[in-house]
Every structure is written in C-alpha cells, then in structure tokens.
Amino acid sequence: MKKVFTVLFSLAVVMVGVYCVISLKKGGALEVVKVWGSKGSAPGEFQYIEDFAFDSRGNLLVTDALNSTVTVFSTDGNVIRTFAGKGKDDEHMEKPEGIAVDKDGTIYVADYLSGFIKKYNKDYQHIQTFSGFGEKPGLTSESEFMDFCPNGLLYMAEAGNHRVSVFKPDGTFVRWFGGYGAEEGQLNRPEAAKCDSEGNVYVADLANHRVQVYSAEGAFIRSWGKEGMETGEFRKPAGIAIDGNDNIYVTEIGNNRIQKFDKFGAFIYAFGKEGRLPGEFGNLHGIIIGQSGYIYVADTANNRVQKLREIEY
C-alpha cells in the first residue's frame, strides 16, 4: 500500500508540473489598475468612446463620437484638455472616431460622418483638412480606426466602403485594398487597421467576425476567426492593439472581452465579460498599449476607460 501511495503521489506531482508548464505557455491574464469616466459632456465624461492614440508628450488621446471631442488625459486619467468639438470651423468635428499620431507628433483625427481627416499640431491646433465623404479613391465613408505604419503611411479602415485606404502624411491618397465580400482579402465593415513592427496591417473585419492580415502594399497574407463565443472566435471584433513583441490584442463588441494572439493568430488568452464591475465591459471598442505596457480599453457602453496590466499565472 505504501508503494502504491508513493507511486500515485509521484504521478500527481508530475501531472501538476505538466499542468503548470501548459498554463505558463498559455500566457498571462489581465488585472484592472484604474477606471475613469462617467456619462456626460463635461471634461472627463463620455457619451461614446471610440479609439485612442498617444501624443508626442505621452498623453492619452481619446475620441468621443457623440461629444464630438478629443480629450487629452494623463496616463493616470487626469484631464489635461479637450479639442475639436462641435461647430462649423475647420478645427471642429461631427463624429470623431479614428485617431493616430505620426512620428513628428502631428495628430490625425477621422470624422466618421463628414469623411474629413483633420490634422492638429502638437499643441492641438488645427493645421489641415483632407479627404472627404464618398466612394471614389481618396474619399472615405464611415471612417474608423487608423494607424501609421513603419513606412510612414496612414492606414484607415472604412466601414462604409469596406476597405482600407492609405494616405501620405500630407493627405495625398496612395491606394486602397479590401472591397466588399467574405472571401480572403475582402472586407465587411472593417473597424480597425493597425500595423506591426514589420509593417503588416491587421484589420478587424467586424461583420465577417475575423482578423485579416495584409502586407503594407495591401496583399492578403492570412486571416483567423469566425463567428462564435469560443476562444479564437469573434463576435464583431472592433479594436486592435499590437505590443512590442507583435502580439495582437482584439476587443469584441459582441462578446465583451479582449483576446490575445500571437502574430500568426495562435490564441494566448481571453479576458473579460459583460458587466459594469471593473474588468467587465459593455460594447468594447478601441484598445491601445503604452510604452510601459499598460493596456487601455474603451468600455463604451459604461462610458469609461479601463487601464489594465498583464499578470502571469
């Protein structure tokens, strides 16, 4: 009996060891560091958070589609100022959604309704407007989340035109890729276009419930995902963020969670569920990762930003 017990105990230890190794390979999880925001139109309040960028000072820029503003926060959630806002002058916006900052610190904001892309300098002053609403190359329709690639070009997801449009920083149109459909390389209401360190473009193909990857020139590389609630599946993927190791973080409007993958689409972990407590979400949209590794997510239905960090287990 003693021998049997010893053998069983040894097997249990081995199994626990194997389980721990498997768990570590699956990656970490997330924990909430800070939550800020509430419903309203005062500075620091939100009506419909969309996406994020960091300005040249390291401040967090947050677009609010219904307040028509961009709010500048410290990374701890303190309001610094707002800009854009409703109005008829060049600096104003109707429904800002996508936002990106180039290597020189110039801020680009996409207006979903007008099709304009508006540029602001480091001091948040308007300096240029380009593009406009339409289907022709160089115009945009229902412009969404965008990013600058290592090649210095701006890549913008257009939900209305089912494509990604590419511009030079001065507003010159370069190309578009995608087009309506469900085949490889085709898109159905793309929500985000974000770039990795190699210049590949990851697109949240929202209505096709998948992530698609393209070269900087727009050639299809690969895709993963289908509609569902299991890990590796999606229900309306929206925001995309890419860390320093080119891991991919995807928010889902339908499943109210964040999923992490490697750059080839291999699942690492999932975090979150529907709710109002910290770590719970409603109608998730944008996501961004700071240089310090903190993750910021647009908890849109709850009118707040949640600041997260990864923990190992």
Residue frames relative to the residue before (quaternion, step in Angstrom):
aa qw qx qy qz dx dy dz
M 1.0000 0.0000 0.0000 0.0000 0.00 0.00 0.00
K 0.6391 0.5345 -0.3260 0.4468 3.56 0.99 -0.86
K 0.6417 0.5270 -0.3184 0.4573 3.56 1.06 -0.86
V 0.6381 0.5341 -0.3148 0.4565 3.56 0.99 -0.91
F 0.6507 0.5170 -0.3094 0.4623 3.57 0.93 -0.93
T 0.6572 0.5201 -0.3113 0.4479 3.57 0.94 -0.92
V 0.6529 0.5112 -0.3070 0.4670 3.56 0.99 -0.91
L 0.6620 0.5040 -0.3034 0.4645 3.58 0.92 -0.92
F 0.6445 0.5204 -0.3186 0.4608 3.57 0.96 -0.85
S 0.6542 0.5153 -0.3099 0.4587 3.56 0.97 -0.90
L 0.6418 0.5197 -0.3144 0.4682 3.57 1.02 -0.83
A 0.6372 0.5334 -0.3221 0.4535 3.56 1.02 -0.83
V 0.6436 0.5190 -0.3186 0.4636 3.57 0.98 -0.85
V 0.6472 0.5158 -0.3159 0.4641 3.57 0.98 -0.90
M 0.6657 0.5129 -0.3038 0.4490 3.58 0.92 -0.93
V 0.6333 0.5164 -0.3265 0.4751 3.58 1.01 -0.80
G 0.6433 0.5264 -0.3178 0.4562 3.56 1.00 -0.86
V 0.6481 0.5100 -0.3097 0.4732 3.57 0.97 -0.89
Y 0.6416 0.5307 -0.3171 0.4540 3.58 0.97 -0.91
C 0.6566 0.5160 -0.3143 0.4515 3.58 0.93 -0.88
V 0.6437 0.5162 -0.3230 0.4635 3.57 0.99 -0.86
I 0.6444 0.5141 -0.3168 0.4692 3.59 0.96 -0.91
S 0.6549 0.5226 -0.3159 0.4451 3.58 0.91 -0.91
L 0.6645 0.4996 -0.3112 0.4604 3.57 0.92 -0.88
K 0.6402 0.5208 -0.3323 0.4567 3.57 1.01 -0.71
K 0.6342 0.5374 -0.3334 0.4448 3.58 1.10 -0.62
G 0.5623 -0.6320 0.3707 0.3833 3.59 1.26 -0.19
G 0.6364 -0.5431 0.3949 0.3796 3.52 -1.27 -0.36
A 0.3926 -0.6503 0.5645 0.3231 3.51 -1.22 -0.62
L 0.4770 -0.6609 0.4969 0.2982 3.56 -1.28 -0.18
E 0.0850 -0.7576 0.6402 0.0948 3.51 -1.29 0.43
V 0.4999 -0.6643 0.4749 0.2886 3.55 -1.15 0.65
V 0.2423 -0.7685 0.5809 0.1149 3.54 -0.91 0.99
K 0.7889 -0.1277 0.1369 0.5853 3.56 0.91 -0.95
V 0.1338 -0.7566 0.6357 0.0748 3.54 -1.25 0.60
W 0.1131 0.7986 -0.5896 0.0431 3.58 -0.93 0.78
G 0.6086 0.5531 -0.4338 0.3681 3.51 -1.28 0.57
S 0.0343 0.7537 -0.6562 0.0100 3.52 -1.33 0.46
K 0.6450 -0.5373 0.3695 0.3985 3.58 -1.25 0.21
G 0.4935 0.6465 -0.4831 0.3243 3.55 -0.88 0.96
S 0.4879 -0.6756 0.4850 0.2653 3.54 -1.34 -0.04
A 0.4845 0.6427 -0.4465 0.3909 3.59 1.26 0.11
P 0.6580 -0.4911 0.3632 0.4404 3.62 -1.17 0.34
G 0.7785 0.2803 -0.2331 0.5110 3.56 -0.81 1.02
E 0.6550 0.4391 -0.3138 0.5289 3.58 1.30 -0.03
F 0.2485 -0.7917 0.5505 0.0916 3.55 -1.20 0.56
Q 0.2438 -0.7288 0.6160 0.1730 3.50 -1.37 0.44
Y 0.7838 -0.1348 0.1049 0.5971 3.60 1.07 -0.70
I 0.1685 -0.8109 0.5554 0.0747 3.57 0.04 1.31
E 0.1910 -0.7945 0.5690 0.0919 3.55 -1.02 0.84
D 0.8144 -0.2086 0.1932 0.5059 3.61 0.10 -1.24
F 0.3895 -0.7259 0.5406 0.1708 3.52 -1.43 0.21
A 0.0610 0.7278 -0.6812 -0.0502 3.47 -1.47 0.22
F 0.3575 -0.6790 0.5797 0.2741 3.56 -1.30 0.19
D 0.3544 -0.7267 0.5407 0.2323 3.57 -0.92 0.86
S 0.7378 -0.4378 0.2859 0.4269 3.57 -1.31 0.06
R 0.6634 0.4811 -0.3000 0.4884 3.60 1.25 -0.32
G 0.5534 -0.6218 0.3856 0.3980 3.57 1.28 -0.08
N 0.4579 0.6697 -0.4555 0.3665 3.57 1.27 0.24
L 0.4507 -0.6820 0.5139 0.2601 3.56 -1.20 0.60
L 0.1812 -0.7730 0.6032 0.0757 3.56 -0.79 1.10
V 0.0706 -0.8093 0.5830 -0.0147 3.57 -0.80 1.06
T 0.2429 -0.7654 0.5779 0.1455 3.59 -0.78 1.02
D 0.1173 -0.7672 0.6294 0.0384 3.54 -1.08 0.85
A 0.3582 -0.7945 0.4497 0.1957 3.57 -0.23 1.30
L 0.7555 0.4055 -0.2275 0.4615 3.60 0.85 -0.89
N 0.6586 0.4407 -0.3154 0.5221 3.61 1.15 -0.41
S 0.3458 -0.7805 0.4508 0.2609 3.58 1.36 -0.21
T 0.5762 0.6119 -0.3482 0.4151 3.57 1.20 0.46
V 0.2281 -0.6611 0.6765 0.2308 3.44 -1.50 0.12
T 0.1441 -0.7923 0.5889 0.0686 3.56 -0.74 1.05
V 0.2717 -0.7446 0.5936 0.1393 3.53 -1.03 0.92
F 0.0416 -0.7995 0.5988 -0.0235 3.56 -0.68 1.16
S 0.4656 -0.5476 0.5834 0.3782 3.50 -1.34 0.27
T 0.6246 -0.5563 0.3787 0.3962 3.60 -1.18 0.31
D 0.6475 0.4762 -0.3278 0.4966 3.59 1.29 -0.04
G 0.6395 -0.5914 0.3060 0.3844 3.57 1.26 0.26
N 0.4823 0.6488 -0.4552 0.3732 3.61 1.19 0.28
V 0.4405 -0.7033 0.4946 0.2581 3.58 -0.87 0.98
I 0.2033 -0.7677 0.5983 0.1069 3.54 -0.93 0.96
R 0.7294 -0.3009 0.2071 0.5784 3.57 0.95 -0.91
T 0.2789 -0.7072 0.6029 0.2420 3.53 -1.35 -0.03
F 0.0275 -0.7772 0.6251 0.0664 3.56 -1.28 0.32
A 0.6419 0.4387 -0.4419 0.4474 3.54 -1.41 0.20
G 0.2281 0.7895 -0.5515 0.1431 3.65 -0.57 -1.03
K 0.6369 -0.5523 0.3859 0.3748 3.53 -1.30 0.38
G 0.4018 0.6929 -0.5362 0.2662 3.52 -1.17 0.69
K 0.5440 -0.6487 0.4444 0.2929 3.56 -1.31 0.12
D 0.5588 0.6114 -0.3974 0.3951 3.59 1.22 -0.19
D 0.7138 -0.4920 0.2944 0.4021 3.55 -1.26 0.44
E 0.6888 0.5047 -0.2978 0.4268 3.58 0.98 -0.73
H 0.6194 0.5785 -0.3364 0.4104 3.58 1.24 -0.32
M 0.2633 -0.7561 0.5862 0.1242 3.55 -1.31 0.47
E 0.4013 -0.6728 0.5545 0.2810 3.53 -1.31 0.32
K 0.7958 -0.1150 0.1296 0.5802 3.58 0.73 -1.07
P 0.0850 -0.8338 0.5440 0.0406 3.61 0.28 1.20
E 0.0454 -0.8032 0.5940 0.0034 3.56 -0.94 0.92
G 0.7991 0.2372 -0.1450 0.5331 3.62 0.33 -1.16
I 0.0001 0.7836 -0.6210 0.0186 3.55 -1.17 0.68
A 0.0682 0.7818 -0.6154 0.0744 3.57 -1.04 0.83
V 0.2262 -0.7570 0.6010 0.1204 3.56 -1.24 0.53
D 0.3345 -0.7575 0.5232 0.2014 3.58 -0.81 0.98
K 0.7341 -0.4516 0.2812 0.4220 3.57 -1.30 0.18
D 0.6646 0.4894 -0.2983 0.4793 3.59 1.23 -0.41
G 0.5783 -0.6133 0.3640 0.3960 3.59 1.28 -0.05
T 0.4559 0.6658 -0.4664 0.3624 3.59 1.25 0.10
I 0.3069 -0.7683 0.5453 0.1346 3.55 -0.96 0.98
Y 0.1302 -0.7811 0.6094 0.0384 3.57 -0.90 1.01
V 0.0369 -0.7986 0.6005 -0.0152 3.58 -0.82 1.02
A 0.2712 -0.7735 0.5577 0.1310 3.57 -0.86 1.03
D 0.2400 -0.7661 0.5847 0.1168 3.55 -0.82 1.07
Y 0.4266 -0.7593 0.4460 0.2064 3.56 -0.35 1.34
L 0.7462 0.4324 -0.2260 0.4529 3.59 0.89 -0.92
S 0.7597 0.3903 -0.2175 0.4724 3.58 0.84 -0.91
G 0.4156 -0.7045 0.4712 0.3301 3.58 1.16 -0.55
F 0.5145 0.6465 -0.4227 0.3724 3.58 1.23 -0.10
I 0.1920 -0.6964 0.6730 0.1589 3.50 -1.29 0.56
K 0.1188 -0.8231 0.5549 0.0224 3.55 -0.58 1.15
K 0.2463 -0.7775 0.5696 0.1021 3.52 -0.99 0.98
Y 0.0830 -0.7704 0.6320 0.0137 3.54 -1.10 0.89
N 0.4517 -0.6873 0.4912 0.2869 3.56 -1.06 0.70
K 0.7624 -0.3850 0.2552 0.4533 3.59 -1.29 -0.01
D 0.6987 0.4349 -0.2560 0.5071 3.57 1.21 -0.53
Y 0.5476 -0.6769 0.3515 0.3440 3.56 1.30 0.47
Q 0.4587 0.6544 -0.4581 0.3892 3.57 1.18 0.64
H 0.5015 -0.6696 0.4605 0.2968 3.57 -0.93 0.92
I 0.0699 -0.8228 0.5639 0.0154 3.58 -0.92 0.92
Q 0.8167 -0.0254 0.0303 0.5757 3.64 1.11 -0.44
T 0.1165 -0.7420 0.6530 0.0974 3.53 -1.32 0.53
F 0.0713 0.7945 -0.6019 0.0375 3.58 -0.96 0.84
S 0.7137 0.3845 -0.3690 0.4545 3.52 -1.42 0.23
G 0.0544 -0.7735 0.6308 0.0298 3.59 -1.23 -0.44
F 0.6455 -0.5629 0.3602 0.3697 3.56 -1.26 0.20
G 0.4856 0.6615 -0.4846 0.3030 3.57 -0.91 0.94
E 0.5650 -0.6137 0.4508 0.3178 3.53 -1.39 0.00
K 0.5583 0.6275 -0.3983 0.3688 3.59 1.12 -0.50
P 0.6264 -0.5354 0.3970 0.4041 3.60 -1.13 0.51
G 0.7503 0.3316 -0.2782 0.4997 3.56 -0.83 1.02
L 0.6692 0.3898 -0.2882 0.5632 3.55 1.31 -0.26
T 0.2442 -0.7811 0.5588 0.1341 3.59 -1.19 0.41
S 0.1397 -0.7672 0.6199 0.0866 3.54 -1.28 0.44
E 0.8321 -0.0644 -0.0157 0.5507 3.55 -0.68 1.17
S 0.0351 0.8459 -0.5259 0.0820 3.52 0.76 1.16
E 0.2011 -0.8095 0.5497 0.0454 3.53 -0.92 1.02
F 0.8249 -0.2515 0.1758 0.4747 3.58 -1.10 -0.72
M 0.0918 -0.8233 0.5595 -0.0276 3.56 -0.96 0.91
D 0.1220 -0.7905 0.5994 0.0312 3.54 -1.31 0.30
F 0.3826 -0.6645 0.5809 0.2731 3.52 -1.33 0.39
C 0.3133 -0.7423 0.5672 0.1704 3.54 -0.94 0.98
P 0.6897 -0.4748 0.3387 0.4292 3.61 -1.24 0.22
N 0.6293 0.5358 -0.3383 0.4499 3.61 1.18 -0.43
G 0.5602 -0.6480 0.3647 0.3651 3.59 1.30 0.07
L 0.5842 0.5813 -0.3693 0.4294 3.59 1.28 0.07
L 0.4201 -0.6983 0.5343 0.2246 3.53 -1.23 0.67
Y 0.1299 -0.7907 0.5975 0.0318 3.58 -0.78 1.10
M 0.0345 -0.8278 0.5584 -0.0420 3.58 -0.61 1.17
A 0.3409 -0.7115 0.5796 0.2040 3.55 -0.96 0.96
E 0.1166 -0.7794 0.6137 0.0485 3.56 -0.97 0.95
A 0.3063 -0.7710 0.5302 0.1748 3.58 -0.38 1.20
G 0.6840 0.5200 -0.2908 0.4209 3.58 0.93 -0.89
N 0.7585 0.3355 -0.1870 0.5265 3.57 1.08 -0.74
H 0.3741 -0.7639 0.4602 0.2542 3.60 1.30 0.09
R 0.6364 0.5038 -0.3274 0.4837 3.55 0.91 0.91
V 0.3524 -0.6601 0.5994 0.2843 3.52 -1.39 -0.02
S 0.1587 -0.7860 0.5927 0.0761 3.57 -0.80 1.03
V 0.2312 -0.7834 0.5714 0.0796 3.54 -1.07 0.85
F 0.0457 -0.8049 0.5909 -0.0310 3.55 -0.88 1.04
K 0.4559 -0.5985 0.5715 0.3277 3.51 -1.35 0.38
P 0.6582 -0.5253 0.3483 0.4117 3.62 -1.16 0.39
D 0.6724 0.4876 -0.3126 0.4609 3.61 1.11 -0.51
G 0.6337 -0.5632 0.3197 0.4231 3.58 1.28 0.09
T 0.4731 0.6711 -0.4479 0.3539 3.59 1.24 -0.04
F 0.3996 -0.7159 0.5215 0.2365 3.57 -0.86 0.99
V 0.2358 -0.7883 0.5578 0.1087 3.58 -0.97 0.93
R 0.7501 -0.2715 0.2385 0.5539 3.60 0.67 -1.09
W 0.1602 -0.7330 0.6296 0.2016 3.50 -1.37 -0.05
F 0.0604 -0.7820 0.6172 0.0615 3.57 -1.26 0.38
G 0.5327 0.5815 -0.4799 0.3845 3.53 -1.25 0.49
G 0.1361 0.7871 -0.5992 0.0539 3.55 -0.70 -1.13
Y 0.6169 -0.6163 0.3574 0.3345 3.53 -1.08 0.81
G 0.5148 0.6327 -0.4884 0.3100 3.55 -1.02 0.87
A 0.4498 -0.6838 0.5131 0.2585 3.53 -1.38 -0.02
E 0.4801 0.6513 -0.4493 0.3787 3.59 1.25 0.13
E 0.6896 -0.4447 0.3486 0.4530 3.58 -1.26 0.20
G 0.8066 0.2514 -0.2113 0.4915 3.55 -0.87 0.99
Q 0.6347 0.4924 -0.3373 0.4909 3.59 1.23 -0.32
L 0.2582 -0.7886 0.5497 0.0963 3.56 -1.19 0.59
N 0.1096 -0.7553 0.6420 0.0726 3.52 -1.31 0.51
R 0.8233 -0.2101 0.0536 0.5246 3.54 -0.22 1.39
P 0.0113 0.8228 -0.5667 0.0412 3.59 0.55 1.11
E 0.3062 -0.7907 0.5141 0.1292 3.56 -0.93 0.95
A 0.8201 0.0507 0.0078 0.5699 3.61 1.01 -0.71
A 0.0691 -0.7414 0.6652 0.0557 3.53 -1.24 0.66
K 0.0793 0.8050 -0.5764 0.1163 3.58 -0.52 1.23
C 0.3416 -0.7865 0.4972 0.1326 3.57 -1.04 0.83
D 0.3395 -0.7215 0.5624 0.2187 3.57 -1.11 0.72
S 0.7407 -0.4386 0.2771 0.4268 3.58 -1.30 0.05
E 0.6805 0.4755 -0.2823 0.4808 3.59 1.22 -0.45
G 0.5812 -0.6123 0.3599 0.3972 3.57 1.29 -0.04
N 0.4507 0.6605 -0.4737 0.3690 3.58 1.23 0.20
V 0.3125 -0.7630 0.5470 0.1446 3.56 -1.08 0.81
Y 0.1611 -0.7816 0.6001 0.0544 3.58 -0.70 1.15
V 0.1053 -0.8188 0.5643 -0.0042 3.54 -0.70 1.15
A 0.3230 -0.7089 0.5962 0.1942 3.56 -0.96 0.96
D 0.1504 -0.8061 0.5717 0.0286 3.54 -0.21 1.38
L 0.2442 -0.8692 0.4052 0.1437 3.51 0.55 1.34
A 0.7833 0.3612 -0.2057 0.4622 3.61 0.57 -1.09
N 0.6442 0.4509 -0.3329 0.5205 3.59 1.31 -0.08
H 0.3671 -0.7823 0.4467 0.2319 3.58 1.35 0.09
R 0.6308 0.4912 -0.3520 0.4866 3.56 0.83 1.01
V 0.3632 -0.6583 0.5987 0.2762 3.51 -1.41 0.09
Q 0.1029 -0.7866 0.6065 0.0529 3.57 -0.94 0.90
V 0.2248 -0.7738 0.5847 0.0939 3.54 -1.11 0.80
Y 0.0691 -0.7939 0.6040 -0.0147 3.55 -0.94 1.02
S 0.5197 -0.5691 0.5181 0.3709 3.53 -1.29 0.30
A 0.6789 -0.4746 0.3576 0.4313 3.56 -1.27 0.19
E 0.6709 0.4844 -0.2899 0.4808 3.59 1.21 -0.52
G 0.5932 -0.6116 0.3463 0.3927 3.58 1.29 -0.08
A 0.4596 0.6668 -0.4650 0.3577 3.59 1.21 0.28
F 0.4849 -0.6703 0.4797 0.2924 3.58 -0.91 0.92
I 0.1891 -0.7841 0.5851 0.0848 3.58 -1.00 0.95
R 0.7484 -0.2616 0.2272 0.5656 3.59 0.70 -1.08
S 0.1144 -0.7625 0.6274 0.1091 3.53 -1.37 0.10
W 0.0284 -0.7805 0.6202 0.0725 3.54 -1.30 0.22
G 0.6561 0.5197 -0.3941 0.3797 3.50 -1.30 0.49
K 0.0265 0.7391 -0.6730 -0.0079 3.49 -1.37 0.42
E 0.6610 -0.5107 0.3450 0.4281 3.58 -1.20 0.23
G 0.4433 0.6759 -0.5066 0.3001 3.55 -0.88 0.97
M 0.4995 -0.6634 0.4890 0.2670 3.52 -1.36 0.04
E 0.5238 0.6272 -0.4236 0.3908 3.59 1.25 -0.10
T 0.6411 -0.4954 0.3909 0.4368 3.57 -1.27 0.24
G 0.7723 0.2968 -0.2566 0.4996 3.54 -0.98 0.92
E 0.6467 0.4401 -0.3163 0.5367 3.56 1.32 -0.07
F 0.2391 -0.7851 0.5606 0.1104 3.57 -1.24 0.41
R 0.0871 -0.7106 0.6860 0.1300 3.45 -1.43 0.33
K 0.8238 -0.1861 0.0353 0.5342 3.54 -0.23 1.40
P 0.0334 -0.7968 0.6030 -0.0167 3.60 0.30 1.20
A 0.1612 -0.8309 0.5313 0.0356 3.56 -0.85 0.98
G 0.8268 0.1658 -0.0692 0.5330 3.57 0.35 -1.23
I 0.1045 -0.7632 0.6339 0.0691 3.53 -1.24 0.60
A 0.0067 0.7539 -0.6569 -0.0047 3.54 -1.12 0.81
I 0.1838 -0.7789 0.5951 0.0735 3.56 -1.14 0.71
D 0.2932 -0.7835 0.5227 0.1638 3.59 -0.72 1.05
G 0.7512 -0.4289 0.2754 0.4194 3.57 -1.32 0.01
N 0.6865 0.4282 -0.2759 0.5189 3.57 1.26 -0.28
D 0.4895 -0.6896 0.3878 0.3666 3.55 1.35 0.25
N 0.3224 0.6823 -0.5637 0.3359 3.55 1.02 0.85
I 0.3320 -0.7669 0.5316 0.1381 3.55 -1.09 0.82
Y 0.1241 -0.7712 0.6230 0.0412 3.57 -0.90 1.03
V 0.0634 -0.8159 0.5742 -0.0237 3.57 -0.75 1.09
T 0.2288 -0.7469 0.6075 0.1438 3.57 -0.93 0.92
E 0.2036 -0.7803 0.5830 0.0993 3.55 -1.16 0.67
I 0.4196 -0.6987 0.5262 0.2426 3.55 -0.81 1.02
G 0.7370 0.4628 -0.2355 0.4326 3.57 0.87 -0.99
N 0.7707 0.3471 -0.1882 0.5001 3.59 0.98 -0.81
N 0.3167 -0.7909 0.4811 0.2066 3.60 1.29 -0.04
R 0.6013 0.5211 -0.3826 0.4695 3.55 0.83 1.04
I 0.3632 -0.6639 0.6014 0.2561 3.50 -1.43 0.17
Q 0.0850 -0.7733 0.6250 0.0652 3.56 -0.97 0.85
K 0.2098 -0.7619 0.6027 0.1104 3.54 -1.09 0.82
F 0.0381 -0.7840 0.6192 -0.0240 3.54 -1.03 0.96
D 0.4596 -0.5858 0.5422 0.3894 3.54 -1.26 0.14
K 0.7216 -0.4859 0.2665 0.4150 3.58 -1.24 0.24
F 0.6588 0.4912 -0.3117 0.4770 3.57 1.26 -0.26
G 0.6056 -0.5917 0.3424 0.4073 3.58 1.30 0.02
A 0.4363 0.6773 -0.4785 0.3492 3.62 1.22 0.24
F 0.4617 -0.7135 0.4640 0.2499 3.57 -0.75 1.11
I 0.1724 -0.7793 0.5959 0.0880 3.58 -1.05 0.86
Y 0.7527 -0.2861 0.1715 0.5676 3.61 0.80 -0.94
A 0.2439 -0.7192 0.6246 0.1822 3.54 -1.39 0.18
F 0.0433 -0.7971 0.6022 -0.0046 3.56 -1.13 0.70
G 0.7567 0.4076 -0.3027 0.4120 3.54 -1.09 0.80
K 0.0023 -0.7525 0.6584 0.0160 3.50 -1.39 0.32
E 0.6622 -0.4994 0.3649 0.4229 3.57 -1.26 0.16
G 0.4485 0.6780 -0.5076 0.2854 3.56 -1.01 0.83
R 0.4988 -0.6707 0.4784 0.2691 3.52 -1.35 -0.08
L 0.5216 0.6227 -0.4201 0.4046 3.58 1.25 -0.08
P 0.6317 -0.4888 0.4017 0.4480 3.62 -1.19 0.25
G 0.7696 0.2910 -0.2425 0.5140 3.56 -0.86 0.97
E 0.6539 0.4047 -0.3059 0.5613 3.55 1.35 0.04
F 0.2033 -0.8260 0.5245 0.0367 3.55 -1.06 0.74
G 0.1028 -0.7550 0.6391 0.1046 3.50 -1.42 0.24
N 0.8557 -0.0235 -0.0010 0.5170 3.58 -0.81 1.03
L 0.0192 0.8487 -0.5266 0.0460 3.58 0.82 1.02
H 0.0948 -0.7863 0.6086 0.0476 3.55 -1.06 0.82
G 0.8753 0.0443 -0.0207 0.4811 3.57 -0.58 -1.14
I 0.0658 -0.7606 0.6450 0.0352 3.52 -1.36 0.44
I 0.0348 0.7890 -0.6117 0.0447 3.57 -1.08 0.74
I 0.2475 -0.7537 0.5940 0.1338 3.55 -1.21 0.62
G 0.3292 -0.7599 0.5320 0.1768 3.57 -0.81 1.03
Q 0.6913 -0.4755 0.3436 0.4218 3.56 -1.30 0.22
S 0.6670 0.4953 -0.2954 0.4717 3.58 1.12 -0.59
G 0.5872 -0.6160 0.3480 0.3932 3.57 1.29 -0.04
Y 0.4968 0.6396 -0.4481 0.3786 3.60 1.21 -0.07
I 0.2793 -0.7541 0.5813 0.1245 3.52 -1.12 0.83
Y 0.1253 -0.7865 0.6032 0.0435 3.58 -0.86 1.00
V 0.0526 -0.8118 0.5815 0.0005 3.58 -0.84 0.99
A 0.4164 -0.6894 0.5452 0.2326 3.53 -1.18 0.76
D 0.1166 -0.7850 0.6084 0.0098 3.56 -0.27 1.35
T 0.1621 -0.8946 0.4061 0.0922 3.48 0.68 1.29
A 0.6978 0.4702 -0.2927 0.4543 3.62 0.79 -0.91
N 0.7036 0.4284 -0.2550 0.5064 3.58 1.19 -0.52
N 0.3870 -0.7706 0.4405 0.2496 3.58 1.35 0.19
R 0.6290 0.5156 -0.3398 0.4722 3.55 0.86 0.97
V 0.3656 -0.6568 0.6079 0.2557 3.49 -1.43 0.25
Q 0.1302 -0.7607 0.6279 0.1006 3.55 -1.02 0.79
K 0.2174 -0.7595 0.6063 0.0914 3.53 -0.94 1.05
L 0.0625 -0.8270 0.5571 -0.0434 3.56 -0.63 1.19
R 0.0875 -0.7580 0.6347 0.1219 3.52 -1.36 0.13
E 0.5024 -0.6534 0.4779 0.3037 3.50 -1.20 0.56
I 0.0850 -0.7579 0.6445 0.0545 3.55 -1.18 0.69
E 0.3886 -0.7034 0.5402 0.2497 3.56 -1.07 0.68
Y 0.0691 -0.7875 0.6097 0.0585 3.55 -1.18 0.51
